Amino acid sequence: MTEKTALIFGYNDYTFEIVKNISLHYENIQIFKLDENEKIIQNSKYKISQFDLSDNWDDLRDSVDIKRCVAFCILENMAENIFLTISLRDTFKDLTIVALAKDKESEEKLLLAGASRILPTIQTTANIIVEMLEKPIVSEVLHNILYEKSDLKIAQIRVDNSEFFNKEYPADIDWGEEYGVIVLSVLSEEMAMEFIYSSKAKHHQIKEGDIFVVVGYEQDIKNFENIIGGQI
């Protein structure tokens, strides 16, 4: 366990997904809510504070070691999320900022605003994968991919060219050898998201509309997209 502090700006469904994923990695988690009318869930074990987009952050600077912090900007209003990212980056040059993006346009704006890493909304489902695999090393790898320092990416790819697979089954393909990516899970119309080596996935022929959750380097993911379809 590290001594880093996680600062989560936003109080919504994504908050609790992220807390669930990072709770083993951060000794101190602080949550900041923007809307004073938002109800605080009773018995929360984390400190929840009010903040304002016009804050000058003096109180935050005095209460934590910014160099040991990771800030999560997860406001659902993208304009507010971008403004928050700009404000934090302008004040704290060394702060690691992970920002929630809902589409490519907001992703580009958040990077320009100073975000260190982007958290597409699909990535908040990573806890599903962790729960399926139930291996600490996988949790560690996914945490680094999503929130910290890895060059690896996680992406959701839709199959638009099923003929390419010639009715193969996901578990029969050596994804790393053939495509340079790791396929973690598959989602089809007939089933919920399934781990790639589960019994359901093993007996499911790849077809149009299937969605893969994959891990890989950015260029390898792009090449894979070009072969089978497009990233969601």
N, C-alpha and C positions, 0 to 999 in steps of 0.2 A: 504493500500500500504506500502511495506517495503522500507527501504533505501538501500537494497542490490544492488550490481552492477553485471550485467551479462556481462561476457567477452566472446565473440563468436569468435573463431578462425576458419576461413573458410568463404568463400564468394561464395555460391552456392545456389541451390534450397532449401537445408535443412536450410540454414541461415534464409530465410524468413518464412519458416514453424515454426521454433523455435521462432523467433521474434514475430510472430503472437500469439503464445501460451503464451509467458511470459511477454508480454508488460504491462499487468496489475499488474504484481507481482514485477517488478523491476523499480526503479526510474531512474536508469542509465543503459543504454545498450550501450556497445562499441563493434564494429565489427572490426576484424583484418583480412586483406587479405594477403595471402602468395605470390600470383603471381602478380607481378607489372604490368603485361599486362591485368589483369582483369579490365573491365570497371566498374566504380562506377556509380550506377544508380543515375540519377539526382534527386535533391530535397529529398535525403534521410535525415530523421530527426535525424539519429544516426551518431555518430562519427565513421568514417572508417579510420583505420590506416594501414600502411604497417608493416609486421613483417617478421622476418627471423628465420629459425629453429636453427640458431646458436646464437640467441639473448641470452644475459645474464640476461635479464628481469629487469635490474636496473631501467629503466624508468617506467616500470609497477609498481614496488615496491614503487616508489616515488609518483605515481599518484593516487593510490587507497588503500583502507584498505583491504588487502588480506583476512582477517578473515571475511569480510562482502561480499566477492565475490563468485560467482559461475562461473567456466570456462567451456565453451562448446567446446570440441575439435571435429570438424566436417569436417576435411579434407577428401576428397573423396579417396585420395591415402592412403591406410591403413598403409603402412610402415611409411609414413610421420606422420600420425595421432598417431601412437604408439610412434614414436620418440618425437613428441610434448608433449605427455602425460608424458613420462619419464622426459623430460626437466622441465616441469612445476612442477611435483611432487618432483623432486630433489631440486628445488629451493624453493618451497612453501609447507611446510609440512602441513599447516592448510587449504590449498585451497581445496574447493569442486570441483571435476572435473567430468563432465559428458561427456562421450566419445561416438562417433558414431561407431557402429560395424555393419559390413555387413554380418557376419556369425559367427558360434560358435568359429571357430579358432581365428578370430580377437577379439572376445569378451574375450576369455581367455587371449590373449596376452595383451589386454588393461587393464584388471584387474591386471595382473602381473606388468604392467608398472606403476600402481598407480591410475587408475581411481576409483573414488568413486562410480559411477553408470554408467551403460551401457545404451545407447540409440540405440536399434535395429532400422534399417531403417523403419520398419513397424510402429514404435511408432510415427513417425513424422506425421502420418495421424490422430493423436488424435484430431487435430483441427476439423476434419469432425464430430467427435462424439460430441464435444463441441457445434458446430454450430447446430447440430440436436437437442440436448437437451435444449440448451439455458437457462441453469440455473447456476447462479454464483457458487453455492456450488459444482456442478459437475465439473466446470472448476477448482475450487480450489483443489478438490480431485485428478483430473487427473494431474494437475500440480505437486502435491506432489508425485504422483506415478512415473511420468516420470523423474522429475528433482531434487527432493529433498530428503525427509526423510521417506517416507512411506515404510512399509514392504510389502505392496501390490504390485503386478506386473500387467502389462498389456501384453497380448500375443495374437497371431493370431493362431488359431487352425483349422486344416483342418479335415473334416469328412471323414474318410476312412472306417467307420463301420456304415453305415446308418441303417442297419437292427436292430441295438440296439434300435433305436427310434421308430420302428414300425409305420412309416408314421405319426408321430406326427408333430404338428406345433410348431415353437419355442416359441410363446407367450403362449402356453398351458402348458409349463413345468416350474416347480418351481426350477430354476437352483441352487439357494442358498441352498434350503433344500435338494435337491437330490445329488448335486455335489460339493457344497461349493464354487461355483464361480458365478459371475454375467456376463451374456452375454449381451453385449451392442449393437452389430450390427451383421448382417449376410450378406455375399456376396455370390451370386450364379451366375451361368452362365446366367440366365435369367434376372437378375436385377443388378443395381449398389448396392453399400453398403447401406443397409437400417437399420434404428433404429429398434431394436428387436420388438417394439410394433407398428410399422408403419403398415398401411393397407396391403402393399405388403408382409411384413414379416409374418403377421398374416395368410395370405392365401397361404403360401409357405410351402409345406411339406419338411422336412429335407431329403436330399439325398446326395449321394456320391459327393465329391468335394466341398460341401458347406464350407465356411470359416466363423468361428465365431471370433469376437474380444471380449475377455473376460478379466475380472478383478478378481483377487483372490490372495491368498497367494501361494508362490512358490510350496509347496507340493501339495496343492489342484489342482493347474494347471497341475502339472505332473500326478496326478491321473486321471484327466479329459482327458489328452492326451492319457493315456494308454487305456481308455475306448473307445474313439471315433476316434482316429487317431494319428496325430502327429503335433507338432508345426512347423510352417514355419519359 
